[in-house]
Amino acid sequence: MSDVPQPPEAAASSDGSPAAAPSFDPVPGDRRLALGATGWLGRLNAGGWLEAADVHVASRLGVLVDEPDPLVVVTLALAVRAVREGSTCLDPTEAGAILATADGALDGSEGVGGEGVGGDGDSSDEGEREGVGGEGRAAAADLGGWLQRVTGSRLAAESVLRVEHGLVYLDRYWREERQVADDLRSRMAVPAASVDPGLLEAGLDRVFPGDSWAEQRSAVRASLARTTTILTGGPGTGKTSTVAGLVTLLAEQHERAAGRPLRVVLAAPTGRAAARLRESVLEAAAGMDASDRARLEGIESATVHRLLGWNRSRTRFARDRRNPLPHDVVVVDEASMLSLTLTARLLEAVRPTARLVLVGDPDQLASVEAGAVLADLVAGLDEPQPTGIDEGHGEDDAREPTIVEAATDSPTEPTEPVLTSDDRRLPMLVPRSPVPVSPVSALRTSHRFGPAIGRLAAAIRDGDPDAALAALSSEDDAVRLVELPATSADDADQTRAALLAAETAVRPALLGHALQLRAHAAAGETTAAVAQLGEHRLLCAHRDGPWGVSSWVRRTQRWLTEATADPVRSGHHGSGRYVGEPLLVTRNDLGLGLFNGDPGVVVRDGSGRLVAAMDAAGGVRTHPVARLADVETAHASTVHKSQGSQARTVTVLLPDDGSRLLTRELLYTAVTRAQEQVVLVGSEAAVRAAVIRRTRRASGLRRTLTDRR
Ligand SMILES: Nc1ncnc2c1ncn2[C@@H]1O[C@H](COP(=O)(O)OP(=O)(O)OP(=O)(O)O)[C@@H](O)[C@H]1O
């Protein structure tokens, strides 16, 4: 298996969802059904819990190592499924629920027997009828016994499966999790380069003056105490501003101490996020002194893949422990999108003495690949850790260390950060006795949206459905719930009635926005058309189905056709594009300087041709529509695709409350895309389900971090 993870745009979509629910609803001919699958694997596949790939991998490896225990082969298939759904390991508690549910669903039919795909036809019948029905429930009821069978299996002896902390891993993810924990521990023990406290305090006063920037000042001080730090915060809490200040002050210190410029790189898991980070850092620098601006001027940015030297033809990155990155400081933004594998590769490529700053919002949707690394690191490291440095001032060595925790009940009401020591007194960083400092700094005050959106976002983040519904029913028009009747996916009449109600609710905003776009685009007003894109966005949880993006894009096109008497749909005007069509790039196009997630709109240029005005890093540029290979029509988009972007008003279409995609992280991500107003369209049951249901990603990283201290 290649050690190089695929870039996000090439990765399979995974949304993490309730473990016991089938992954799909199998219908004959579905490509996810494994032809000839027999026994327990076949049953779980037929029930939608396992996909063909899970079955094939497990049965092939089972045969290769001659694994005699069908439960262990099924465990391997479930571990492959777990990784496919975003976990780094299999949590037997959740897997037990699948087995017990599958048993229940299969009761009355045959049980579980010999495992395999496309066997000779005689292996299964007797075994299947031979009372293994109920073995799923038995395994679920005796997790210890189940784990012992896995630990003592041939698949474990051959290091295909690993058991640690009561979790079952595929070998690769077990190794990566240990490596990440070991590298982080080692990095925590490396003393950070010393700083000149006087120079730093003067710099902080210059870059972050006044009371409103106290959180940022504290975060920079905390970051300077260690080689590895994590900066967390919700949307608009000033993460980018902190990065800009941190980098310029580090550069100033470095110039003084080393007499050469600091080598800094800004990175992110996606090209769009990397480019936007650089742009935002330069915007933040615009308000600084000329000398500080100059320090940030030529700053580099790259995707993490590019930074590490990804090459399609190689199985490993060019940068690793033997050939580490040359940079003194590596900042990774949108770290919530880092997978376990990419984090492992990143950690081995950053020099042990170089500073690594991970920046992100752990409450947002995680990586499309396995792992929720940022959330795990915050949970596993957010307590005082020895730094390998002493932070005493000489006169007061006994004082508590500075632990940054900027806290407020509402993300919209600025409060002074809570500091456990006098934050005006800067530690002199001299290697001496270890003193604990948390490597995690949290920014809490949002400077982007108003109190109502802040309250709703906080209620969702805290998993409080009553508070979320209370926020939605407040007088403040900035948040609203357009309530639909509760529906079940199985009831076509209910769904039809709810869809009609949703159409009535959504049509005015969606059509009004589309008509505005079209008017600007038809008049060749490129700047106004691109600005209009940021006015409204319809977000869906699903891509397909009645509540999915494609059906709402088609609806909007139909409404536009009715309203303008001009048919608008793909294929129109010969190019497949129509004037005012909102676009979203779906794959990086380095030739055109476009990144996955960049928005744009089709406009008519001075000579009457249709061109695509793309809002990419570096500003708006137009391209002939025929040049754009990987774009989709964006009258609506998925919440996943909306990560990292904002709109003045956001409408969120909630699917029925049984949808496996409806999770707290999804709703939080959707709501926090709004700058001024967010409208949820769905049932109260759907809001409750989303707030309560967490994306389940099994991982042992937090435990591994704690154990390996
Ligand atoms: N402490 C502050 N006082 C006043 N304004 C602030 C403060 N922090 C940030 N801002 C302003 O709020 C806006 C958002 O800040 P910034 O881009 O740094 O936040 P962010 O957390 O990086 O946002 P996101 O990641 O959601 O894009 C900017 O206009 C910035 O100038």
The ligand as an ORCA input file, in Angstrom:
! r2SCAN-3c Opt
* xyz 0 1
  N      -8.807     40.555     18.271
  C      -9.400     41.167     17.255
  N      -9.865     42.398     17.369
  C     -10.485     42.996     16.317
  N     -10.639     42.429     15.110
  C     -10.178     41.186     14.950
  C      -9.535     40.496     16.004
  N      -9.161     39.267     15.558
  C      -9.567     39.206     14.286
  N     -10.172     40.346     13.919
  C     -10.750     40.635     12.600
  O     -11.724     39.627     12.338
  C     -11.637     39.193     10.988
  C     -11.347     37.700     10.966
  O     -10.048     37.483     11.473
  P      -9.154     36.279     10.969
  O      -9.251     36.146      9.483
  O      -7.807     36.437     11.552
  O      -9.935     35.083     11.665
  P      -9.822     33.522     11.360
  O     -10.056     32.835     12.651
  O      -8.567     33.230     10.659
  O     -11.037     33.311     10.401
  P     -11.380     32.032      9.484
  O     -10.433     30.968      9.782
  O     -12.774     31.723      9.861
  O     -11.261     32.571      8.100
  C     -10.541     40.023     10.341
  O     -11.144     41.110      9.704
  C      -9.709     40.503     11.523
  O      -9.075     41.737     11.273
*
